[in-house]
Amino acid sequence: MMTNSPKDQETQMTIKEPELVKLYSSIGKIITSSLEQQEVLDAVMEEVRLFFSPENWSLMRYDENSGELFFLIAEGLELECIKNIRLKSGEGIAGSVVQTKSSIFVENVRNDPRFSKKVDEKTGFETKTIIAVPMVFRGQAYGVIELVNRFDGSSFTPEDLVILQTIADFTAISLAHSNQFEETKVLAFRDALTGVFNRNKLNHLKNEWSDRRMDDHVALVALLDLNDFKLINDTYGHKTGDQVLCHFANILRYVIRGTDKIFRIGGDEFLILFQNENKEKLLQTQNRFREAMSILLRKCKENNPPFYFTWGMSVGSLRKLDELIHEADLSMYASKD
């Protein structure tokens, strides 16, 4: 087997160095410009495609709960054909990569017992050579980047593996920071006691919707206020008061659907937002909500200690959410009189 002389190797590296600088610069800009995971991953994989020229390339995410890899991005293959394929940790090349958290270069997959034929059998594709690298940061595996075959028919090289691993390392750091950002956002938008959304989340949604055309979207807003809640705290103590608030929030969860939202907007005040583009369906929700309130009032009276609440609601354009909240507030206080 012929090997390049040190001078030849130096020449090759000099030629490739500007390309590497350009590649790493592009990757750096991508992972620092956004915290949206899909946006970052799509852009990273496009740079990978341009640099390595593979026949197909994929990014698989690792599900820690199931211990399986699943395809998030797949090019050169029909994603529809493989979207349900899952590889267990240790299964196939990609599964071995995520299990060992080490990169793998296979020049000829037919000679490697770790190769899984699942994807080839599903798609009719013929895999010949593979480089696969883990996305790992601080010991946590986020997934695998895998490149299959070159367009020109040549094999990948050990140097390709090193470059791809560097890209995967950068990408894993980006994913870790993105996850941390999402977790922080969840904490910022959740009421620490009851677990429902808080006023910060409500304000965030109002700002988001004000920037979009939401005139055709209608909503039902319900405001609920616990009566004489201070008396519960004074009589039974704040611990019992907290339990009452949590119990009330849990009861409210039974009257909402997946698209509806509950907010704790004050000490003992809650808001429920029902969204629907169809006004007729929202009116049905309005009737259903009235019936649910009658049941909830009975349940609250049966609680130990018993508690009571007043509620009001309004229906209108989601774009005018502040007006809806004001109308629901007036309705609620009118029912207290």
Secondary structure as the mmCIF struct_conf table of DSSP 4:
data_model
#
loop_
_struct_conf.conf_type_id
_struct_conf.id
_struct_conf.beg_label_comp_id
_struct_conf.beg_label_asym_id
_struct_conf.beg_label_seq_id
_struct_conf.end_label_comp_id
_struct_conf.end_label_asym_id
_struct_conf.end_label_seq_id
HELX_RH_AL_P HELX_RH_AL_P1 PRO A 6 SER A 33
HELX_RH_AL_P HELX_RH_AL_P2 GLN A 37 PHE A 52
STRN STRN1 PRO A 54 ASP A 63
TURN_TY1_P TURN_TY1_P1 GLU A 64 GLY A 67
STRN STRN2 GLU A 68 GLU A 75
BEND BEND1 GLY A 76 LEU A 77
HELX_RH_AL_P HELX_RH_AL_P3 LEU A 79 ILE A 82
TURN_TY1_P TURN_TY1_P2 LYS A 83 ASN A 84
STRN STRN3 ARG A 86 LYS A 88
TURN_TY1_P TURN_TY1_P3 SER A 89 GLY A 90
BEND BEND2 GLU A 91 GLU A 91
HELX_RH_AL_P HELX_RH_AL_P4 GLY A 92 THR A 100
TURN_TY1_P TURN_TY1_P4 LYS A 101 LYS A 101
STRN STRN4 ILE A 104 VAL A 106
BEND BEND3 GLU A 107 GLU A 107
HELX_RH_3T_P HELX_RH_3T_P1 VAL A 109 ASN A 111
TURN_TY1_P TURN_TY1_P5 PRO A 113 ARG A 114
HELX_RH_AL_P HELX_RH_AL_P5 LYS A 118 THR A 123
STRN STRN5 ILE A 130 PHE A 137
TURN_TY1_P TURN_TY1_P6 ARG A 138 GLY A 139
STRN STRN6 GLN A 140 ARG A 150
TURN_TY1_P TURN_TY1_P7 PHE A 151 ASP A 152
BEND BEND4 GLY A 153 GLY A 153
HELX_LH_PP_P HELX_LH_PP_P1 SER A 154 PHE A 156
HELX_RH_AL_P HELX_RH_AL_P6 PRO A 158 PHE A 189
STRN STRN7 ARG A 190 ARG A 190
TURN_TY1_P TURN_TY1_P8 ALA A 192 THR A 194
BEND BEND5 VAL A 196 VAL A 196
STRN STRN8 PHE A 197 ASN A 198
HELX_RH_AL_P HELX_RH_AL_P7 ARG A 199 SER A 210
TURN_TY1_P TURN_TY1_P9 ASP A 211 ASP A 211
BEND BEND6 ARG A 212 ARG A 212
TURN_TY1_P TURN_TY1_P10 ASP A 215 ASP A 216
STRN STRN9 VAL A 218 LEU A 226
TURN_TY1_P TURN_TY1_P11 ASN A 227 ASP A 228
HELX_RH_AL_P HELX_RH_AL_P8 PHE A 229 TYR A 236
HELX_RH_AL_P HELX_RH_AL_P9 HIS A 238 ARG A 253
TURN_TY1_P TURN_TY1_P12 TYR A 254 VAL A 255
TURN_TY1_P TURN_TY1_P13 GLY A 258 THR A 259
STRN STRN10 LYS A 261 ARG A 264
BEND BEND7 GLY A 266 ASP A 268
STRN STRN11 GLU A 269 ASN A 276
BEND BEND8 GLU A 277 GLU A 277
HELX_RH_AL_P HELX_RH_AL_P10 LYS A 279 GLU A 302
BEND BEND9 ASN A 303 PRO A 305
STRN STRN12 PHE A 309 SER A 317
HELX_RH_3T_P HELX_RH_3T_P2 LEU A 318 LYS A 320
HELX_RH_AL_P HELX_RH_AL_P11 LEU A 321 LYS A 336
#
